[in-house]
Amino acid sequence: MKHCVEINGIKLYAFHGCLPEEEQIGGHYRVDVYLETDFSEAASNDDLSKTVDYVVVNKIVQKEMAIRSKLIEHVGQRIYVQIKKTVKNIDFLRVKVTKLSPPINGDVNNVAIIIEE
């Protein structure tokens, strides 16, 4: 049996980007985290300690997104590494960082990076 936990649409305002304006003005971001783990025991015993705590994942995302990076690839990698270090018993992890309305001289809704193992 495969068990999945998703924390989707974590909305943040951050100051990532290569342009000086992005450091000053900032922009809107969305982060999605997908994990595969075995939460059989949590499901049977109603025990939070036997599954992924969404609050912990959200705090990691917020902390790493607050540290300025030029590239969303860089902040995404930091989020990925911290989740792997902090959350136990992950069989698979995917982190998606989406930059909404990027300043790229075109009509583009968003750009995103995905890191997964």
C-alpha positions, 0 to 999 in steps of 0.5 A, spaced: 500 500 500 502 506 498 501 512 503 501 520 500 501 526 504 501 533 500 501 540 503 499 544 497 499 551 496 503 554 501 502 561 500 508 566 501 511 573 499 518 573 499 524 577 495 527 572 491 530 573 484 536 576 480 533 583 479 535 588 484 527 590 484 525 583 486 530 584 492 526 591 494 519 589 492 518 582 492 513 577 490 508 572 491 510 564 491 507 558 492 510 551 495 507 544 494 510 538 498 508 531 496 511 525 500 510 518 500 511 514 507 508 509 511 502 512 515 499 505 517 500 506 524 498 513 524 491 511 521 490 505 525 492 508 532 490 516 530 497 518 532 500 524 529 507 522 531 507 516 526 506 520 520 508 527 517 506 533 521 504 538 516 506 544 521 513 542 521 513 541 514 510 548 513 515 551 518 521 549 514 518 552 508 516 558 511 523 559 514 527 557 508 523 562 503 524 567 508 532 567 506 533 571 500 536 567 494 537 569 487 534 563 484 528 559 486 532 553 484 536 554 490 531 556 495 527 549 493 534 545 494 534 548 501 527 546 502 528 539 500 534 538 504 531 541 510 525 536 510 529 530 508 533 532 515 527 533 519 522 529 517 523 521 518 521 515 514 520 519 507 520 514 501 519 519 496 519 527 496 517 532 491 518 540 492 515 544 487 516 552 488 512 556 484 514 564 482 507 567 480 507 573 475 515 573 474 518 579 471 520 576 464 517 581 459 512 577 457 505 574 459 507 569 463 502 566 469 508 563 473 515 559 473 516 553 477 521 548 479 520 541 482 525 537 486 524 530 487 527 523 489 
